[in-house]
Amino acid sequence: MKILITGASSGIAYLLGITLASRGHFVYMTTHTDKEKDKLKEKVATLGLKIIIFKLDVTDIEDCKILDKLDIDVLINNASIGVGGSILDLPMDKVRYNFEVNYFAMYDLVKRVSNNMLKTKKRGKIIIMSSQAGIIPIPFLGSYCSTKSAISTMATSLRRELKLIKAKIDIILIEPGAYKTGFNQFMIDDIDRNTTKGSIFYNNKYKIHNKLSQLFNLIEKKKVNSIVEKIIIAVEKDKPKKVYRAPLLQKIFTKIYLIFIK
């Protein structure tokens, strides 16, 4: 299959791209910047895999137009950013940009690729990377959690719409838990940057930082293999599930939350 992955310079998407290519798929791995593109090309140059790497800033309309020209079977929407800080403190431009990258840009890519698949009557898959943080909101990470909740809702709505016209497009949600990729720590550090003098949380910002750091240090899974394996199943299975979650313990906790707490 021909597979395109956004935000593939590191973490889950990087390992996913390499693994899918090693399993015989033709993979497009895209990055946010030219600098990331060059670094990624160096990393994969000696692997001998069927991988094409190019810059795809998901917020850049001109960059995104390339998807209208590519023949792909699977789109894996992974590009995402994290913003940390209280809902009462975050400047609106940061909240808007968080939604621009995580939600609106993904919305546009899903529309582009889905409509292309419908025009060509192609059987395809749209895999959307959300998060369990969209189900279980985390204090001081409310902007990020909100984007992921919106993504999951959008995916569910689109799946039901496509079912009405019996489209041969699978809409699959991937909801990872916490993995030690550096992404969560960046958001926690961002709380300090966005909690400035005048904030009602200013005198407690280091306490907030330390509590969240301790929480993530406790629950984060060091290796991303468990979620990569789930995504590979979603890509390769003829009849994939609607939602895949990992790691196991966090998945179980999320199910309990949905039943008894939410």
Summary of the structure (lengths in Angstrom):
residues: 262
radius of gyration: 18.5
end to end distance: 38.7
largest distance: 58.1
contacts: 844
relative contact order: 0.14
helix: 54%
strand: 15%
